[in-house]
């Protein structure tokens, strides 16, 4: 899939930020022209998270999702590979699949009856006899596939850009951190319990930035949620000597090193007991540092719009719907082999816990982001900015090199 180059020089937005002083202009969250450039320069070119392998385990299984504002269908093939297509009929551009998920051998457009198999090939057309022989070569009219698709330890990504670097290069050294979530024990991970979808009146960047660089808000914004889940107890004081932020290729992870903070927030002794029990094996597999990172108070984002809370077991995407709106999708991510010491499953326990916890968190985020975008006239003022942290305290890459 080729991406057309926009004519003219690339816009210079450097005036909208001052990294040394620690501010960005609030117009980056509201300007339509900036948003259009984001769709072209980011969402049309980056690797974007599509699905987890566990969502489409069998041939014919599919989900629909978005890459930027473009709807796509992600389908498991007969050979167990995965393909992704634009959810758009090649005849007149009509949406061909309205279901969120399912299993199907074919996708049929409800406008003119063009039929495609789940490999994207055009197989039939309503009243095909109306076309002259040779008028339409079906091999040329299949669904438009993404340019590249790949996966990393269960997470499926795709890009529209043929010239994009490999997924391995895109994730880079951030894989070292991702493995603390995806590979801390044999068996891999899976999504359980369906999808929570929320439409929020805010720019998509607010959520991503919140997860990758705003641990500061937690003790205040989530205070009521923390107390509700933990017998009235508030967040403990911040340990400034053991709080870190790591940035790799635009991806980021902010975390403590106590190993239990986020797991504690679940309020489930069986889950705490499980991780205390496997911690020595996790340390042997990942090294001391990553065994402490997992479960600690932490949040992370994969550029541009996927985020997760590793110890709380949630994974989400912030899908752009214009400069003033996003669709948030949230899933529960758990270990595939997830049992307590008595042989009782923990998957459903975690899934049932995440619903009330994530509801509290989402409502807090909703109130904050509606406030941020609620006063649109403030974006007209050049001296009303958005404060960002300025710090040299990044987590050293030496830990990755040592694996500890």
C-alpha positions, 0 to 999 in steps of 0.5 A: 500500500503506497502512501501519497506524498503531500505537496509542499514543505512539511509544517514546522511546529517547533514554535508550539513547544519549549522543551528546555522550559517545559511547556507545549502550546495547548493548540496541539490538542485542538488545532484541526490542521495539526490533527490532520498532519498527525493522521498523515505523518503518524497514523498512516506511517507508524506501526499500530497495535491491532489485536492480541493473538488470543482474540482471533485463535481459530481460522476465520476468526476476525475483529474490526478495529481502527488504524487512525480513523480508518476501519480495518478487519483483522482475520486469522487465516487457514495457515494460522497467519494474520491478514488485515484489510481496509474495511471498505468495499473496493467497488464503491467504498462501502463498509463491509463488516459492521460486527466487532468480532466473529468468525466468517468465511466471507465478507459481503458488502450490503450495498451491491453484494460484492463478496470477498473471502476472509483472505480478502479476495473478490469471489463474487458479485451480485448480477455478475452477468451485467458486466462484459466478460473480462471487464473486471479482473477479480484478482485486481479488486480484492480488499486492500491489505495493510502494507506490513503486519507482524507480531511481538509475543502475542501483540499484533501490529500493522502499518500502512507504510511499505517503507516503514522499518520492521516492527522489531526496529520500531519497538527497539530496546523497549522490548526489554521492558515489554517482556516484563509484561509479556514474557515474565513466565512460560505460556504467554498472555491473553485478553479475557472478558471482552472489550470496554469501549468509551467515547471521551471528549478529548484529544487522543494524546491526553491519554497516551501522555497521561500513561507515559509521563504523568504519575504525578496525578495518581495520588490526587486524582485516584485517591478516592478509587484507591481508598474504595478498593483498599479499606480507606487507605490512600496511596503511600508517599512517593519514593523519589529515590526509586521512581524512574522513567524510561523512553525508547523510540517514543515509547515510555514506561514510568515505574517504581521498584517496590514490586507490589504497588499496582498488584496491591490496588487490585485488593485480591490476596490470591493475586498477591500470593501468586506473584509473590510465589513466582517472583523468584522464577521471574527474577531468574527469567528476566533479571532482578530489575524487571522482576521488581518493575512488574507489579510496581506502581507503573504505567506505559505507552507504546507510540503512538496510541497504545497504553497499559498498566502492567500490574493492574492487567489492563491494555488499551488504545486511544483511537483518534476521532478528531481533535476533540474526541477519542474512542478508548478501548480497554482489555484485560491482559492476563497470563495464559497459565494463571492459577493460584497455589490451590489450583483455582483459576485467576483469569476470571477473578482478575477480569471481574476486578478490573471492571470496577477498578478501570471504571473508576480510573476511566471516570477520573480520566474523563472528568480531567480530559473534558476539563482540558478541552472544555474551554476552547477559547483558551487555545487562542492565547499564545501564553496559555500553555501546557506544563510538561516535566523537565528531568534528566532522571531517565532510567539507565540503559545499563540495566538493559545491557546487564539484564538486571 
